[in-house]
Amino acid sequence: MVRVTFVIDTCDREIIAWGATTGGFDGETVRDLMLLCVERRFGTHRTPHAMEWLTDNGSCYTARETVAFGQSLGLVPCFTPVRSPESNGMAEPFVKTFKRDYVYVHDRPDSATVLAQVDRWFDDYNESHPHKGLKMKSGVHPRTISRRVMFATSRDITERKQAEQRVRDAALHDTLTGLPNRTLVMDYCKRILAAAQRICLNDAATPLVTRWPQSSGMRMPSDQ
């Protein structure tokens, strides 16, 4: 698995800096990216004016050393909960675009192959990819200095979601035939009955009749 972290300029959508690893990210990684962003944007070790640095509230971002280092660069560290609109509003659309237009269209036999291509993908995104927020212009157009940058971490959870779905399917379907089991059938019947009862409450003239199929091996549900 390859984990990617990036810093996006919320004004012109440029990915100012990024990092990729098969391990995790710590405070040192965040501080390195802070410095790299300031150097790339301003050519010096300090911003000309205070700039907001928005991240989630993970420990590597909120560490005292990281906050102090950011302030020494002229950044104003701000934090927001993970998966909140403030942190996801621009980061998540970029992640979806990056996966769709770069990750999924290239061969990914192993982590080493992905790591060898990541830099080229980011460069192409910044220089050639059209941005909807910039009226379909690419990032090579003149940039306006932004007072706000965003730090985000992306992790592909496709395999985890697929595993969760397999667990749900196994719990609700017969392993031999793949047909819905008693648990799923009863849940479906309960939802139908609940919907029918709501209809009857709205229309007192509508009778509610419940019929259970009779077949070999199937018993009427207990009234207990």
C-alpha positions as CSV (number, residue, x, y, z in Angstrom):
1,M,0.0,0.0,0.0
2,V,1.2,3.5,-0.9
3,R,0.2,6.5,1.2
4,V,0.4,9.9,-0.3
5,T,0.3,13.3,1.5
6,F,0.0,16.6,-0.3
7,V,-0.3,20.3,0.2
8,I,-2.9,22.1,-2.1
9,D,-3.2,25.8,-2.7
10,T,-6.8,26.7,-2.3
11,C,-6.5,29.6,-4.6
12,D,-5.1,28.1,-7.8
13,R,-5.4,24.3,-7.0
14,E,-1.7,23.8,-7.4
15,I,-0.2,20.9,-5.4
16,I,2.7,22.7,-3.9
17,A,4.4,19.8,-2.3
18,W,3.8,16.1,-1.8
19,G,5.2,12.9,-0.4
20,A,4.6,9.2,-0.9
21,T,5.6,6.3,1.3
22,T,4.7,2.7,2.1
23,G,4.9,3.6,5.8
24,G,3.3,6.4,7.8
25,F,3.7,10.1,8.1
26,D,5.0,11.8,11.3
27,G,5.6,15.4,12.5
28,E,8.9,15.6,10.8
29,T,7.3,14.9,7.4
30,V,4.8,17.6,8.0
31,R,7.5,20.1,9.0
32,D,9.5,19.2,5.9
33,L,6.5,19.9,3.7
34,M,5.8,23.2,5.4
35,L,9.3,24.4,4.7
36,L,9.3,23.1,1.1
37,C,6.0,24.9,0.4
38,V,7.2,28.2,1.6
39,E,10.5,27.9,-0.3
40,R,8.8,26.9,-3.5
41,R,6.2,29.6,-3.3
42,F,8.3,32.5,-2.1
43,G,11.9,31.5,-2.6
44,T,12.7,32.2,1.0
45,H,12.3,30.6,4.5
46,R,9.4,32.8,5.5
47,T,6.1,34.0,4.0
48,P,5.8,37.8,3.4
49,H,2.6,37.8,5.4
50,A,0.6,35.5,7.6
51,M,-0.9,32.5,5.7
52,E,-3.4,30.0,7.0
53,W,-2.3,26.4,7.1
54,L,-5.4,24.1,7.4
55,T,-5.0,20.5,8.4
56,D,-7.0,17.9,10.2
57,N,-6.4,17.4,13.9
58,G,-4.1,14.4,13.7
59,S,-1.3,14.3,16.2
60,C,1.5,14.8,13.6
61,Y,-0.2,18.2,12.7
62,T,-1.1,19.4,16.1
63,A,2.2,18.6,17.8
64,R,3.7,21.6,19.7
65,E,6.9,21.3,17.7
66,T,5.1,21.3,14.4
67,V,2.9,24.3,15.3
68,A,5.9,26.3,16.5
69,F,7.8,25.5,13.4
70,G,4.9,26.6,11.2
71,Q,4.6,29.9,13.0
72,S,8.3,30.5,12.6
73,L,7.7,30.2,8.8
74,G,4.9,32.8,8.9
75,L,2.1,30.1,8.7
76,V,-1.0,30.1,10.9
77,P,-1.8,26.5,11.8
78,C,-5.5,25.8,11.9
79,F,-7.2,22.5,12.6
80,T,-10.5,20.8,11.7
81,P,-11.9,17.4,12.4
82,V,-11.2,14.6,9.9
83,R,-13.8,14.3,7.1
84,S,-15.3,17.7,7.9
85,P,-16.4,20.0,5.1
86,E,-13.6,22.5,5.9
87,S,-10.9,19.9,5.3
88,N,-12.6,17.8,2.6
89,G,-14.1,20.6,0.5
90,M,-11.1,20.8,-1.8
91,A,-8.9,17.9,-0.8
92,E,-11.5,15.1,-1.6
93,P,-12.3,16.3,-5.1
94,F,-8.6,16.4,-5.9
95,V,-8.1,12.8,-4.5
96,K,-11.0,11.5,-6.7
97,T,-9.6,13.3,-9.8
98,F,-6.0,12.0,-9.1
99,K,-7.2,8.4,-8.7
100,R,-9.4,8.6,-11.8
101,D,-7.0,10.3,-14.2
102,Y,-3.7,9.0,-13.0
103,V,-3.7,6.1,-10.6
104,Y,-6.4,3.9,-12.2
105,V,-5.2,4.4,-15.8
106,H,-1.6,3.2,-15.1
107,D,-0.2,-0.2,-14.3
108,R,0.3,-0.7,-10.5
109,P,1.8,-4.2,-10.1
110,D,3.6,-3.2,-6.9
111,S,4.4,-0.3,-4.5
112,A,7.7,0.4,-6.2
113,T,6.1,1.0,-9.5
114,V,3.6,3.4,-8.0
115,L,6.3,5.3,-6.1
116,A,8.3,5.7,-9.4
117,Q,5.4,7.3,-11.1
118,V,3.9,9.6,-8.4
119,D,6.2,12.6,-9.1
120,R,5.4,12.5,-12.8
121,W,1.6,12.3,-12.0
122,F,1.7,15.4,-9.7
123,D,3.8,17.4,-12.3
124,D,1.3,16.6,-15.0
125,Y,-1.6,17.6,-12.8
126,N,0.0,20.9,-12.0
127,E,1.1,21.8,-15.5
128,S,-1.4,20.2,-17.9
129,H,-4.6,19.0,-16.1
130,P,-7.5,21.4,-16.6
131,H,-9.2,22.6,-13.4
132,K,-12.9,23.2,-13.2
133,G,-12.4,25.8,-10.5
134,L,-10.1,27.7,-12.9
135,K,-12.6,27.6,-15.8
136,M,-10.9,24.5,-17.2
137,K,-7.4,26.2,-17.3
138,S,-4.3,24.4,-16.2
139,G,-2.0,25.4,-13.3
140,V,0.6,27.0,-15.6
141,H,-1.5,30.2,-15.8
142,P,-0.3,33.1,-13.6
143,R,-0.9,32.3,-10.0
144,T,-2.3,34.6,-7.3
145,I,-0.7,34.3,-3.9
146,S,-3.1,32.5,-1.6
147,R,-3.5,33.3,2.1
148,R,-4.6,29.8,2.7
149,V,-3.1,26.4,2.0
150,M,-4.4,23.0,2.9
151,F,-2.6,19.9,4.0
152,A,-4.2,16.5,3.4
153,T,-3.5,12.8,3.5
154,S,-5.0,10.3,1.1
155,R,-5.4,6.6,1.7
156,D,-7.0,4.1,-0.7
157,I,-9.6,2.1,1.3
158,T,-11.0,0.2,-1.6
159,E,-9.8,-3.2,-0.4
160,R,-11.2,-2.5,3.1
161,K,-14.6,-1.6,1.7
162,Q,-14.7,-4.7,-0.5
163,A,-13.8,-6.8,2.5
164,E,-16.6,-5.2,4.6
165,Q,-19.1,-5.9,1.8
166,R,-18.0,-9.6,1.6
167,V,-18.6,-9.9,5.3
168,R,-22.1,-8.4,5.0
169,D,-22.9,-10.7,2.1
170,A,-21.8,-13.7,4.0
171,A,-23.9,-12.8,7.0
172,L,-27.1,-12.3,4.9
173,H,-26.8,-14.9,2.2
174,D,-26.5,-18.7,2.0
175,T,-22.9,-19.7,1.4
176,L,-23.8,-22.6,-0.9
177,T,-26.5,-21.0,-3.1
178,G,-25.9,-17.3,-2.6
179,L,-29.6,-16.8,-2.0
180,P,-30.8,-14.5,0.8
181,N,-30.9,-16.3,4.2
182,R,-33.5,-16.2,6.9
183,T,-32.0,-13.1,8.5
184,L,-32.2,-11.0,5.3
185,V,-35.7,-12.3,4.4
186,M,-37.1,-11.5,7.9
187,D,-35.5,-8.0,7.7
188,Y,-37.0,-7.4,4.3
189,C,-40.5,-8.5,5.6
190,K,-40.2,-6.3,8.6
191,R,-39.5,-3.3,6.4
192,I,-42.4,-4.1,4.2
193,L,-44.8,-4.5,7.2
194,A,-43.6,-1.2,8.6
195,A,-44.2,0.6,5.3
196,A,-47.7,-1.0,5.1
197,Q,-48.5,0.1,8.6
198,R,-47.6,3.6,7.8
199,I,-49.9,3.5,4.8
200,C,-52.7,2.2,7.0
201,L,-52.2,4.9,9.6
202,N,-52.6,7.5,6.8
203,D,-55.7,5.7,5.3
204,A,-57.8,4.1,8.0
205,A,-60.0,2.5,5.2
206,T,-57.1,0.4,3.9
207,P,-57.1,-3.1,5.6
208,L,-53.7,-4.6,6.5
209,V,-53.6,-8.3,5.6
210,T,-50.5,-10.4,6.3
211,R,-49.9,-13.6,4.4
212,W,-47.0,-16.0,5.0
213,P,-46.2,-18.5,2.2
214,Q,-46.7,-22.2,3.1
215,S,-44.1,-24.6,1.8
216,S,-42.3,-27.6,3.0
217,G,-39.6,-26.7,5.4
218,M,-41.0,-23.2,6.1
219,R,-42.8,-22.5,9.3
220,M,-45.0,-19.6,10.3
221,P,-43.2,-17.1,12.4
222,S,-43.8,-17.4,16.1
223,D,-46.1,-15.0,17.8
224,Q,-44.0,-15.0,20.9
